[in-house]
Amino acid sequence: MKTTSIETKRGAKVRVLEAGKGAPLVFFHGAGGLLEPNPFLDPLAERFHVFAPELPGYGESTGEEFLDDMLDFALHGWDVVAALGLKQPHLVGHSLGGMIAAEMACIAPNDLDKLVLVAPAGLWLDAHPIPDLFAMLPFELAQLLFHDPITGAALLTGGLDFSNLEALRDFYITNAKQMGNAGKLLFPIPNRGLAKRLYRLTAPTALLWGKSDTLIPPVYAERWKQLIPQTQLQLIAEAGHMLPYEKPQAFVAALADFLAR
Amino acid sequence: MRFTWFNLMPWPYLPDDFREQHRSVWVDIPNTLYDPRRGHFVYHEYMDQLEYADSLGFDGIGVNEHHQNGYGLMPSPNIIAAGLARRTSRAAICVIGNSIALYNPPIRVAEEFAMLDVISGGRLIAGFPVGTPMDTNFCYGQIPIITRDKYREAHELIMRAWHEDEIFAFDGKYTQLRYVNCWPKPIQKPHPPIYIPGGGSIETWDFCLDHDYNYSYLSFGGYKRGKLLMDGYWERVAQRNKDESPYRGAFAQIICVGETDQEAEELYSEHVRYFFNRCLHVYPGFADPPGYRTIKTLKAGVLSQLTEDALSKFPTLTWKDLVDDRYIIAGSPATVRDQMVEMIKGLHIGHVFGLFHNGNMPDWKTRHSTKLFAEKVMPQLRDVWPEWKHDDRWWPKPMDNRVQPEKSLPGAERR
């Protein structure tokens, strides 16, 4: 993966991971950002020209002050696509990134090729309240996000040694900055009215979901299917909410299979 | 020195096994633990105590705002303050305060505070807290990272509404009003003294100094822990070339006075421990949601009083820990006086918010402690700051010929 920096027309400076050749695919990460090391972007780049921009407030990307609400985030997504000079890319979004990608596709339904939503946020079912990520303690996260919380905890922290106070503080501050910005779309209820706009979608759409997702449980996939009749759902076994990290091979295979059709 | 008698209004009937059975006293405390019929007596008892403090010569009587909180039964402090304004005529009425980012539109605060100032004859102190994350974010749903910007805008609207005599349009990011026209307006011109209660956000210091507002540090950690933060504030005051009047600062302190040190322990120990062990049992996940604190504050290492080791310590603190580590100031009048002087001088403050009712303390003990303080301690602390004796910039300036409603109450002579 190579790292490039682009500037959107609005003035946000965005770091983008890029690799591969072929049809352009833009991957929008979830509320936790792009975890390192990344197990799925390189395999994906064997089939597609992959771009993974970091949201403002994440990693080295700046410009979070330009983004207040759902419309700002969706337009920012298209600004990134424009700054990269891409025409009708595939849009793939995970969790928060899925919410943004879906909103982008509702706003400009003819400007993308296919849409893949991986355990996307953005809907709310009263009968199945999504746990409050903002009131979680760090050690509670792995249990919620992974089918296998022990391996998951190591993935989440990049193997960070929490007995090192300096490292712990940096981790805490980074998390506060990232999740603080994600809160603009997710707090207190991760619903910004997407459901009433999904009728606009025309792109072929797939849903990928970890069978063991306890953050946004698969019952949400059923609701997405009701709202997007043309969508296909694939559930992946032994994967939690962090499906792309937990089962990268199955994730890439399912994704490539759908996009190649 | 000025002393305000403050009541947090805790629910005094939390069960003995509250900590074991429930994860938090705040936000998701089961509301079935509240009994409105008992609550009737609790409110009246607490309001009577505030009026009693007025009759003993405390300079102010104070209330604050909390939501879904087992140790703070005032979602609307203005309702309590209205009751006090109708039953007293002497003490300042400190509402510390209204979380202005929560009111929609925030002009409501300008109106209600103006009403309180008018009813009380100009005795209001107006507090504008950003609000705790528990209240502001988890109970009232404000997005953490946006809370401060919303606060800033609400403050601008309220101050313009009080200052300006012409009707104006307000095109805010969060509030748009075509006709801003504060009716009524406060007696105090251009507005009542403003106090900003702070936890541990360094932006608040500059905000206070930009506007010459009082900075009130409200914690339950006592003055040894408070000193770190207040020292930072005074350093900032000096950097900004402001005068060092102690009246720029206020501090909340739990105070328990007995005839002797031993009596203080015998009378108050179980109630103070009820407060620390049960009332401060807050789920740590509610204390610091990402985005609530600015990155600047986080980098400065001024972490929340609740996220630090405090939370894990509160439940196990004994009377001896609480007294020796100065979480509380407790003992005979002489002991309390000495420690008060140490606290007042150490923090360089002119205003004390004294917490005399604690946890499940019964009325008679609360009054006993309050009376001893008013008669045997307070008079000896009046002149700690002789050089700032005439500094009343942060104190209300009421009307001279105001109504004295308490004089016409039935049984007034017995109060």
HADDOCK unambig.tbl for C-alpha pairs under 7 A between the chains (distance, minus, plus):
assign (segid A and resid 134 and name CA) (segid B and resid 289 and name CA) 5.47 0.50 0.50
assign (segid A and resid 134 and name CA) (segid B and resid 290 and name CA) 6.73 0.50 0.50
assign (segid A and resid 135 and name CA) (segid B and resid 285 and name CA) 4.35 0.50 0.50
assign (segid A and resid 135 and name CA) (segid B and resid 286 and name CA) 5.36 0.50 0.50
assign (segid A and resid 135 and name CA) (segid B and resid 289 and name CA) 6.37 0.50 0.50
assign (segid A and resid 136 and name CA) (segid B and resid 285 and name CA) 5.25 0.50 0.50
assign (segid A and resid 137 and name CA) (segid B and resid 285 and name CA) 5.51 0.50 0.50
assign (segid A and resid 173 and name CA) (segid B and resid 295 and name CA) 6.78 0.50 0.50
assign (segid A and resid 173 and name CA) (segid B and resid 298 and name CA) 6.62 0.50 0.50
assign (segid A and resid 176 and name CA) (segid B and resid 290 and name CA) 4.12 0.50 0.50
assign (segid A and resid 176 and name CA) (segid B and resid 291 and name CA) 5.59 0.50 0.50
assign (segid A and resid 177 and name CA) (segid B and resid 290 and name CA) 6.78 0.50 0.50
assign (segid A and resid 177 and name CA) (segid B and resid 291 and name CA) 6.26 0.50 0.50
assign (segid A and resid 177 and name CA) (segid B and resid 295 and name CA) 6.91 0.50 0.50
assign (segid A and resid 179 and name CA) (segid B and resid 290 and name CA) 5.54 0.50 0.50
assign (segid A and resid 179 and name CA) (segid B and resid 291 and name CA) 6.87 0.50 0.50
assign (segid A and resid 180 and name CA) (segid B and resid 144 and name CA) 6.79 0.50 0.50
assign (segid A and resid 180 and name CA) (segid B and resid 145 and name CA) 5.52 0.50 0.50
assign (segid A and resid 180 and name CA) (segid B and resid 290 and name CA) 4.56 0.50 0.50
assign (segid A and resid 180 and name CA) (segid B and resid 291 and name CA) 3.63 0.50 0.50
assign (segid A and resid 181 and name CA) (segid B and resid 145 and name CA) 6.76 0.50 0.50
assign (segid A and resid 181 and name CA) (segid B and resid 291 and name CA) 6.87 0.50 0.50
assign (segid A and resid 183 and name CA) (segid B and resid 143 and name CA) 6.20 0.50 0.50
assign (segid A and resid 184 and name CA) (segid B and resid 143 and name CA) 6.35 0.50 0.50
assign (segid A and resid 187 and name CA) (segid B and resid 143 and name CA) 5.65 0.50 0.50
assign (segid A and resid 188 and name CA) (segid B and resid 141 and name CA) 5.55 0.50 0.50
assign (segid A and resid 188 and name CA) (segid B and resid 143 and name CA) 6.76 0.50 0.50
